[in-house]
Every structure is written in C-alpha cells, then in structure tokens.
C-alpha cells in the first residue's frame, strides 16, 4: 500500500534544528529503511485493522516536527501541500481517523467492545499522499 512512496536507503541529512534533526533521525531508522511501510503493508494484507490503526497513529503522531508543527492536526490545517486540494483533504481525513484509532487502541477490554474492521481504516491513498509529502519536505530540507 505505502511502500511505493518510501525513500529506501536515502540519507536526508539535518539542518541543525533539534526537533527536525530528531525527526530526520527517526525517519531514517523507521521509514527510510522501509520497516514502518513494510510492517503496515504486511498488516494491511493480513487484514489486521488494529495493527494498521496503531501504525497510522504512529505516523501521524511522529511526523509533525518534520513539518515544523506540534501535532498532525496543525500539519493538516497549516501545511501547504504540493497538491494542495487533494493532499490536504487526505491529511484532514487522517486527522479524523485519529479518534477511531484512539478509541480502538485505548478503550478498556469488555464484552461490549465495538470492533473495528478494515473498512474503518482510511483509504491507503490518504496515507500514501501524506508519506509522499513527508519525503518531499525531507528532500527539500536535505538540499538546503
């Protein structure tokens, strides 16, 4: 689903900003090596909605410093995406998904637990668009 946009083995460098530097280092370890994308793809193919929800949350919770924002809601609202209309809409859908993922991951176990299914996950194109924008920002950062 998302691996087609991963920057396998690419070194993005740093610009001295502590937050961005940390995000770049984390990106190199997780997304740059493809591990996060491979893990998501594997869980998506195996139809593991809870694992997919957790991985989507991991992405949206950890990439905002790359965009110089405090959280993903700010990224979706304030970042100027390369494909402004469509990619911004994809990001905003991922913001709305956060509540579903939060509920699925943090609701206490009980007999009345509402289950999530693969149909509850955002369309893969939404995550691909955000990851593509992440790579674009990181590439611009490394070039400067």
C-alpha positions in Angstrom: 0.0 0.0 0.0 2.5 2.7 1.0 5.9 1.2 0.2 5.8 2.5 -3.3 6.5 6.0 -1.9 9.2 5.1 0.5 12.7 6.6 0.1 14.6 3.3 0.6 18.2 4.0 1.8 18.1 7.7 1.1 20.1 9.9 3.5 18.2 13.1 4.3 20.8 14.9 6.5 19.9 17.5 9.1 19.7 21.3 9.3 20.7 21.8 12.9 17.2 22.2 14.2 16.9 19.8 17.2 13.3 18.8 16.6 13.7 18.3 12.9 17.0 16.6 13.4 15.4 14.1 15.8 12.5 13.6 13.3 15.0 13.0 10.5 17.0 10.5 12.5 13.8 8.7 13.4 12.7 8.8 9.8 15.9 7.2 8.7 15.6 4.4 11.2 11.9 3.7 10.6 10.5 4.9 7.3 13.9 5.4 5.4 14.6 1.7 5.9 11.1 0.8 4.9 10.4 -1.0 8.1 7.3 1.0 9.0 6.0 0.8 5.5 6.7 -2.9 5.3 5.0 -3.5 8.6 2.0 -1.5 7.6 1.8 -3.3 4.2 2.1 -6.7 5.9 -0.7 -5.9 8.4 -2.9 -4.5 5.7 -2.5 -7.6 3.6 -3.2 -9.8 6.6 -6.3 -7.7 7.4 -5.2 -6.7 10.9 -7.1 -3.5 11.4 -5.9 -2.8 15.0 -2.2 -3.1 13.9 -2.9 -0.9 10.9 -4.7 1.7 13.1 -1.7 1.7 15.5 0.8 2.2 12.7 -1.2 5.0 11.1 -1.3 6.7 14.6 2.5 6.2 14.8 3.0 8.0 11.5 0.6 10.9 12.3 1.9 11.2 15.9 5.6 11.3 14.9 5.9 13.3 11.7 4.7 16.8 12.7 8.2 18.1 13.7 9.4 17.5 10.1 6.7 20.0 9.1 7.6 22.3 12.0 4.3 21.7 13.6 3.3 20.5 17.1 0.8 17.9 16.0 -0.7 16.3 12.9 -3.9 18.4 13.2 -1.7 21.5 12.6 0.0 19.8 9.7 -3.3 19.1 8.0 -4.6 22.6 8.7 -1.5 24.8 8.1 1.0 22.9 5.8 1.0 24.0 2.1 0.9 20.6 0.4 2.3 20.2 -3.1 -1.1 19.0 -4.3 -3.0 21.5 -2.1 -6.6 20.5 -2.5 -6.3 16.7 -2.7 -3.4 16.0 -0.4 -4.7 18.4 2.3 -8.0 16.6 2.1 -6.2 13.3 2.6 -4.3 14.7 5.6 -7.6 16.0 7.1 -9.2 12.6 6.8 -6.2 11.1 8.7 -6.9 13.7 11.4 -10.5 12.5 11.7 -9.3 8.9 11.8 -7.3 9.6 14.9 -10.4 9.4 17.1 -11.3 5.9 15.7 -7.7 4.7 16.2 -7.6 6.3 19.7 -10.8 4.5 20.7 -9.7 1.2 19.3 -6.3 1.3 21.0 -7.3 2.7 24.4 -10.8 1.5 25.2 -10.8 -0.9 28.1 -11.5 -4.5 27.1 -15.1 -5.5 27.7 -17.8 -7.8 26.3 -19.4 -4.8 24.6 -16.2 -3.7 22.8 -17.1 -2.3 19.4 -14.8 -3.9 16.8 -13.1 -2.1 14.0 -12.7 -3.6 10.6 -10.6 -2.9 7.6 -13.5 -0.8 6.3 -12.9 1.6 9.2 -9.4 2.4 8.1 -8.7 5.4 5.9 -8.1 4.6 2.2 -4.5 3.7 1.5 -4.2 6.7 -0.9 -4.6 9.0 2.1 -1.6 7.7 3.9 0.5 7.5 0.7 -0.2 11.2 0.0 1.0 12.2 3.4 4.1 10.0 3.2 4.9 11.4 -0.2 4.6 14.9 1.2 6.9 13.9 4.1 9.5 12.6 1.7 9.2 15.9 -0.4 9.7 18.0 2.8 12.7 15.9 3.9 14.2 16.0 0.4 13.9 19.8 0.4 15.4 20.0 3.9 18.4 17.9 2.9 19.0 20.0 -0.2 19.2 23.3 1.7 
